[in-house]
């Protein structure tokens, strides 16, 4: 049974669905279990496990476009039931249960009741995720900030070393940025930063992580990317930035950047990894700016 997803919404805390006493007992058990975490994937796993005896299913898929989440537990099957979850017009994602046989009407009625247990924990997870994202986001450039870099960078290094995968870094510095601030003001400098960030994010892949590392410095972490791949991306970013000219009052400002590229070594810490990319960037500046240099 496949079709368009149903909409399951709770308009306010005062409007709740009625259920039988056995359903209320199940709701109580599920609600207690869901109160143990604020992680989306754990919430879906707990909910799927808790309803398995009541509504047997082979797999469950949860998607949330706001946070770019796509989580699957179990395996896909031919028949499915689909629900868009909302609370007070706020989208909380889509959940789909799958199995080899059709879902019966009584099962769907029970599922819709039990899904109400999931909505408020998902809303709490959403609020938590938003708070974390705001704390880790640079408001001007809409990239990850330095605090995010320190935690995410260590995680990416550990993942790459554990899985034996490539991890490369690009260190980017906007050329003559101090002169831009001094001659045209900090408002102009902010425009340059925001424009550069937009270009970087446009060139980067969805899997690439972009950070505002310092004042006019940006770092990209590229998973599953060797040195040559990172060099190609760095060159593409450099070229795109160099093609942009800003008009300020009656003057034009040419934007360029210098970039250093390196790849992770097994002996690296986050500090030595980024220092090597930083050193390569400074060599690019010393050799004339507006170029890419590889770190050794």
C-alpha positions in Angstrom: 0.0 0.0 0.0 1.7 3.1 -1.2 0.4 6.6 -1.6 0.6 10.2 -0.6 1.6 10.8 3.0 -1.0 11.5 5.5 -0.7 14.7 7.6 -0.6 14.2 11.4 -0.7 17.4 13.3 -1.3 18.6 16.9 -2.6 22.1 16.8 -2.2 22.9 20.5 -1.4 21.1 23.7 -5.0 21.3 24.7 -6.2 19.3 21.6 -5.3 15.7 22.0 -6.5 12.5 20.4 -8.6 10.1 22.5 -7.6 6.5 22.9 -8.6 3.3 24.7 -7.1 2.4 28.0 -4.7 -0.1 26.5 -3.5 2.5 24.0 -2.9 4.9 26.8 -0.7 2.4 28.6 1.3 2.0 25.4 1.5 5.7 24.9 2.8 6.1 28.5 5.6 3.6 27.9 6.5 5.1 24.5 6.5 8.6 25.9 8.8 7.7 28.8 11.3 6.0 26.4 11.3 9.0 24.0 12.1 11.4 26.8 15.6 9.9 27.1 17.2 11.6 24.0 17.2 14.7 21.8 18.8 13.0 18.8 16.5 12.5 15.8 17.9 9.1 14.8 17.6 7.7 18.4 14.0 9.0 18.7 13.0 7.2 15.5 14.8 4.0 16.5 13.1 4.0 19.9 9.7 4.6 18.5 10.1 1.9 15.8 11.2 -0.6 18.4 8.4 0.3 20.9 5.6 -0.1 18.4 7.0 -3.3 16.7 4.8 -5.7 18.7 1.7 -3.5 18.1 2.3 -2.7 14.5 4.8 -5.2 13.0 7.0 -3.6 10.3 10.2 -4.4 8.5 11.7 -0.9 8.3 11.2 2.8 9.0 12.4 5.9 7.1 12.5 9.4 8.6 13.2 12.5 6.6 13.6 16.1 7.7 14.4 18.7 5.0 15.0 21.5 7.5 18.0 19.7 8.9 18.9 17.6 5.9 18.2 14.4 7.7 17.5 11.1 6.0 17.5 8.2 8.4 16.5 4.5 7.8 16.2 1.7 10.3 15.5 -1.9 9.2 14.9 -2.6 5.5 12.5 -1.4 2.8 9.5 -3.4 1.8 6.7 -3.1 -0.8 3.8 -1.8 1.4 4.1 1.4 3.4 2.2 4.1 5.3 3.4 7.6 5.2 2.9 10.6 7.6 3.9 14.2 7.5 4.4 15.3 11.1 3.6 18.9 12.1 2.9 20.9 15.2 1.3 24.3 15.1 2.1 24.6 11.4 5.8 23.7 12.1 7.1 20.9 9.9 8.8 18.1 11.9 9.6 15.7 9.0 8.1 12.7 7.4 8.0 9.1 8.7 7.3 6.0 6.7 6.8 2.5 8.0 7.3 -0.4 5.5 6.5 -4.2 5.5 5.7 -7.0 3.1 2.0 -7.1 3.8 -0.6 -4.4 3.7 -1.3 -2.3 6.9 -4.8 -2.9 8.2 -7.2 -0.1 8.9 -7.1 -0.8 12.7 -3.4 -0.8 12.7 -3.3 2.6 10.9 -5.7 4.0 13.5 -3.5 2.8 16.3 -0.4 4.1 14.6 -1.9 7.6 14.2 -2.6 7.6 17.9 0.8 6.4 18.9 2.5 8.9 16.5 1.2 11.6 18.8 3.8 10.4 21.3 6.5 11.1 18.8 5.5 14.7 17.8 6.5 16.6 21.0 9.9 14.8 21.4 10.6 15.6 17.7 9.7 19.2 18.4 12.1 19.3 21.3 14.8 17.7 19.2 14.1 20.3 16.5 14.5 23.2 19.0 17.7 21.7 20.4 19.1 21.2 16.9 18.3 24.8 16.0 20.0 26.1 19.1 23.1 24.1 18.4 23.2 25.2 14.8 22.9 28.9 15.9 25.7 28.5 18.4 27.9 26.9 15.8 27.1 29.3 12.9 28.8 32.5 12.0 25.9 34.9 11.3 27.6 37.1 8.7 28.9 34.3 6.4 26.4 31.6 7.3 29.3 29.1 7.7 30.3 27.0 10.7 32.3 29.1 13.2 35.5 28.5 15.0 33.8 26.7 18.0 32.2 24.3 15.5 35.6 23.7 13.8 37.2 22.6 17.0 34.7 19.9 17.7 33.8 18.9 14.1 37.4 18.9 13.0 38.5 16.4 15.6 35.5 14.2 14.8 36.3 14.2 11.0 40.0 13.3 11.7 39.0 10.5 14.0 36.5 9.1 11.4 39.1 9.4 8.5 41.8 7.6 10.5 39.5 4.9 11.8 38.1 4.2 8.3 41.3 4.6 6.5 39.9 7.3 4.3 41.3 10.5 2.8 40.6 13.8 4.5 41.9 17.0 3.0 41.8 20.7 4.1 41.8 24.0 2.2 42.9 27.1 4.1 41.7 30.3 2.4 42.6 33.9 3.2 41.2 36.9 1.4 44.0 39.0 -0.1 44.5 42.6 1.1 41.5 42.4 3.4 42.9 44.9 5.9 43.3 47.4 3.1 39.7 46.9 2.1 38.6 47.6 5.7 40.9 50.6 6.1 40.0 52.2 2.8 36.3 51.4 2.4 35.1 50.7 6.0 34.0 47.6 7.8 30.6 47.5 6.1 32.4 47.0 2.8 34.6 44.4 4.5 31.5 42.5 5.6 30.2 42.5 2.1 33.5 41.0 0.9 33.3 38.3 3.6 29.7 37.4 2.8 30.4 37.4 -1.0 33.4 35.2 -0.5 31.5 32.8 1.7 28.7 32.5 -0.8 31.2 31.6 -3.6 32.9 29.0 -1.4 29.6 27.4 -0.5 28.5 27.4 -4.1 31.7 25.6 -5.3 31.8 23.1 -2.4 30.0 19.8 -2.4 27.2 19.0 0.1 29.5 16.8 2.0 32.2 19.5 2.3 32.4 21.4 5.6 33.0 25.1 5.5 34.2 27.2 8.5 35.0 30.8 9.1 38.3 30.2 10.9 39.3 33.8 11.7 38.6 37.3 10.5 39.1 36.8 6.8 40.1 33.2 6.9 38.1 30.2 5.9 38.8 26.4 6.2 37.2 23.6 4.2 37.3 20.0 5.4 36.9 17.6 2.5 36.0 14.0 3.4 37.0 11.2 1.0 39.1 13.6 -1.0 42.8 13.2 -1.8 45.3 16.0 -2.4 44.7 16.3 -6.2 40.9 16.5 -5.6 41.3 19.1 -3.0 43.6 21.1 -5.3 41.0 21.0 -8.1 38.4 22.4 -5.7 40.7 25.0 -4.3 41.6 26.2 -7.8 37.9 26.4 -8.8 37.2 28.5 -5.7 40.1 30.8 -6.4 39.0 31.3 -10.0 35.4 32.0 -9.0 36.5 34.6 -6.4 38.9 36.3 -8.8 36.0 36.8 -11.3 34.0 38.9 -8.8 34.3 42.7 -8.6 32.4 44.8 -6.1 31.3 48.4 -6.8 31.5 50.7 -3.8 30.4 54.3 -4.3 32.1 55.1 -7.6 35.0 52.6 -7.2 35.4 48.9 -7.9 37.1 46.4 -5.7 38.7 43.3 -7.1 38.5 40.3 -4.8 41.2 37.6 -4.8 42.2 34.9 -2.3 45.3 32.8 -1.5 44.7 29.1 -0.7 46.7 26.3 1.0 45.9 22.7 0.5 47.0 19.6 2.4 45.8 16.1 3.1 45.7 14.2 6.5 48.6 12.1 7.7 48.3 9.3 10.2 50.5 11.2 12.7 48.4 14.4 12.5 46.4 16.1 15.2 43.9 18.8 14.2 46.4 21.4 15.1 49.2 20.0 12.9 46.8 19.3 10.0 45.5 22.8 9.8 48.9 24.4 10.5 50.2 22.7 7.4 47.4 24.1 5.3 47.9 27.5 6.9 51.6 27.4 6.0 50.8 26.5 2.4 48.4 29.5 2.2 51.1 31.9 3.5 53.5 30.5 0.8 50.8 31.3 -1.8 50.7 34.9 -0.4 54.5 35.3 -0.5 54.6 34.0 -4.1 52.2 36.7 -5.3 48.8 36.0 -3.9 45.7 34.8 -5.9 47.0 31.3 -6.1 46.9 27.8 -4.7 49.8 26.2 -2.9 50.2 22.6 -1.8 51.4 21.8 1.8 54.2 19.3 2.2 
